[in-house]
Amino acid sequence: YSSKQHNPESNFNHRRRKKKPSSAMMTMAGGNKNNNNNNAKSDVFLVNFDEEELMHLQDLLKEMKEEYGLERDVNAVIVNESNWFLTVDGAETNEATSTTTTVKPPYPESCRCVLLNGDNAKRLMPELKEAMIDMGFQPSIFGTFTEKNNDKSIANCARQVISAHERYWKLRGTEDNLIDGSDDDSTDD
C-alpha cells in the first residue's frame, strides 16, 4: 500500500453536504456564469460524495496520471446544487429554469455515482473503480458522458446512469423509490 492511500477503516461521511461549494470547485465545475473562460476541465463528476472524499480522490488521480502516462491532470468535482443543471461543459440547461428551486437533489440521495468525461478519464477504467474500493470508498455506479448526453444536465445524466443500473440488475423496488424514467433517453429492447 502507498503511504498516500486512505485508511479503509476511516469513516467517510457519505451524506451530501448542504454547505456551499468552494470557489475552486465552482471553477472546476464551470458553475459560475461569469467564469465561462476557465481552463479547468472536469473529467470526473462525483454524485453524493463529500469534500473529504474529493481530497482523497484527487491524490489517487494524480498517482494514476503518472502511472498511466496521461497527457494532463484528471480533475474531479462534486456534483451539488451549484452544478446540477449545468452540462458537462458548464453551460446552463433549460432544466434550471423549469424546475423549482429545491435543496433536494434531482437524483436519489442514497445512490453514489461517478460520471467520467472524455478519453483522459475513461482510460483509467476499470482500475479507478477498483482503486477507489481499495481506498475505502463505498461502492459507486460508474457511467460516462457521451455525444448523446453532452447537452443534458449533469443531474439528468446521473439519473440515466442510475436508472440503467437499476434496470440491468432488476433493482427497482417500491413505487416510492423508483426513478422517473420519463426523461430517460435510453430504450429497453
C-alpha positions in Angstrom: 0.0 0.0 0.0 1.1 3.5 -0.8 1.5 5.9 2.1 -0.8 8.3 0.3 -3.7 5.8 0.3 -6.6 6.3 2.5 -7.1 4.1 5.5 -10.1 1.8 4.7 -11.1 1.9 8.4 -11.6 5.6 8.2 -15.3 6.6 8.4 -16.1 8.8 5.4 -19.3 10.8 5.8 -21.2 9.7 2.7 -24.1 12.1 3.1 -24.3 15.0 0.7 -23.2 18.2 2.5 -25.5 21.2 2.5 -22.8 23.8 2.6 -21.8 25.9 -0.4 -19.0 24.6 -2.7 -15.6 26.2 -2.5 -14.6 28.6 -5.3 -12.1 26.1 -6.6 -15.0 23.6 -7.1 -17.2 26.2 -8.7 -14.3 27.0 -11.2 -13.8 23.3 -12.0 -17.5 22.7 -12.5 -17.9 25.8 -14.6 -20.6 26.7 -12.1 -20.1 30.5 -12.2 -21.7 32.1 -15.2 -19.1 34.8 -15.2 -16.3 32.3 -15.3 -17.0 30.6 -18.6 -13.4 31.2 -19.8 -11.8 29.0 -17.2 -9.4 26.4 -18.4 -10.1 23.7 -15.8 -11.9 20.8 -17.5 -13.7 18.4 -15.2 -13.2 14.8 -16.0 -14.7 13.0 -13.0 -18.1 14.1 -11.6 -18.9 12.7 -8.1 -22.6 12.4 -7.2 -23.3 12.0 -3.4 -19.7 12.4 -2.4 -18.2 14.9 0.1 -15.2 17.2 0.1 -13.1 14.8 2.2 -13.6 12.1 -0.4 -12.8 14.6 -3.2 -9.4 15.3 -1.5 -8.5 11.6 -1.3 -9.7 11.0 -4.9 -7.6 13.9 -6.2 -4.5 12.3 -4.7 -5.4 9.0 -6.3 -6.0 10.6 -9.7 -2.5 12.3 -9.5 -0.9 8.9 -8.9 -2.9 7.3 -11.7 -2.0 10.1 -14.1 1.7 9.3 -13.7 1.1 5.5 -13.8 -1.0 5.7 -17.0 1.1 8.4 -18.7 -1.9 10.7 -19.2 -1.4 13.9 -21.1 -2.9 16.1 -18.4 -4.2 16.0 -14.9 -7.6 14.4 -14.3 -9.8 16.9 -12.5 -12.7 15.9 -10.2 -15.7 17.9 -9.0 -18.5 17.2 -6.6 -22.0 17.4 -8.1 -24.3 19.6 -5.9 -26.9 22.3 -6.2 -24.4 24.7 -7.8 -24.0 22.5 -10.9 -26.9 20.0 -11.0 -28.5 21.7 -14.0 -25.3 22.5 -15.9 -23.9 20.5 -18.8 -20.6 18.7 -18.6 -19.1 21.8 -20.3 -20.6 24.2 -17.7 -23.5 25.6 -19.9 -26.9 26.1 -18.3 -29.7 23.9 -19.4 -33.4 24.6 -19.5 -33.8 22.3 -16.6 -32.5 25.0 -14.3 -35.4 27.3 -15.2 -38.1 24.6 -15.5 -37.5 23.1 -12.1 -38.4 24.7 -8.8 -35.5 25.7 -6.6 -35.0 23.0 -4.1 -32.3 21.6 -1.8 -33.3 18.1 -2.6 -31.1 16.6 -5.4 -32.8 15.6 -8.7 -31.4 12.1 -8.3 -31.6 9.5 -5.5 -29.6 10.7 -2.5 -28.7 7.2 -1.4 -27.0 6.3 -4.7 -23.4 7.2 -5.3 -22.4 7.7 -8.9 -19.1 8.6 -10.7 -19.5 10.1 -14.1 -16.5 10.2 -16.4 -16.0 12.8 -19.1 -13.5 12.4 -22.0 -10.9 9.9 -23.0 -8.5 11.1 -20.4 -10.8 9.9 -17.6 -12.1 6.8 -19.4 -8.6 5.4 -19.8 -8.5 4.9 -16.0 -11.3 2.3 -16.0 -11.8 -0.2 -14.5 -8.7 0.4 -12.4 -10.1 3.7 -11.0 -13.2 1.8 -9.6 -11.0 -0.9 -8.0 -8.6 1.6 -6.5 -11.4 3.6 -5.0 -12.8 0.5 -3.3 -9.3 -0.5 -2.1 -9.0 3.0 -0.6 -12.2 2.6 1.4 -14.7 4.4 -0.7 -18.2 3.0 -0.7 -19.1 1.3 -4.0 -20.5 3.6 -6.7 -22.2 3.2 -10.0 -19.9 4.4 -12.9 -21.0 5.9 -16.1 -19.7 8.2 -18.9 -20.8 11.2 -20.8 -21.3 10.6 -24.5 -22.1 12.7 -27.5 -25.7 11.8 -27.0 -25.9 13.3 -23.5 -23.3 16.0 -23.6 -26.0 18.7 -23.9 -28.0 17.2 -20.9 -27.6 18.4 -17.4 -25.2 16.5 -15.0 -28.2 15.6 -12.9 -30.1 14.2 -15.9 -27.0 12.1 -16.9 -26.7 10.8 -13.3 -30.4 9.8 -13.3 -29.9 8.0 -16.6 -26.9 6.0 -15.4 -28.6 5.1 -12.1 -31.8 4.1 -13.9 -29.9 2.0 -16.4 -28.1 0.2 -13.5 -31.4 -0.4 -11.7 -33.0 -1.8 -14.9 -30.0 -4.0 -15.7 -29.8 -5.5 -12.2 -33.6 -5.5 -11.7 -33.2 -3.4 -8.6 -36.4 -1.4 -9.0 -38.2 -1.5 -5.6 -41.4 0.1 -4.5 -43.2 2.9 -6.3 -41.8 5.3 -3.7 -38.2 4.8 -4.7 -38.5 4.3 -8.5 -36.6 6.8 -10.7 -38.9 8.6 -13.0 -37.7 7.3 -16.4 -39.8 9.9 -18.4 -36.7 11.9 -19.3 -34.5 8.8 -19.8 -33.5 8.8 -23.4 -32.5 5.1 -23.4 -34.7 2.4 -24.8 -35.4 -1.0 -23.4 -35.1 -3.6 -26.2 
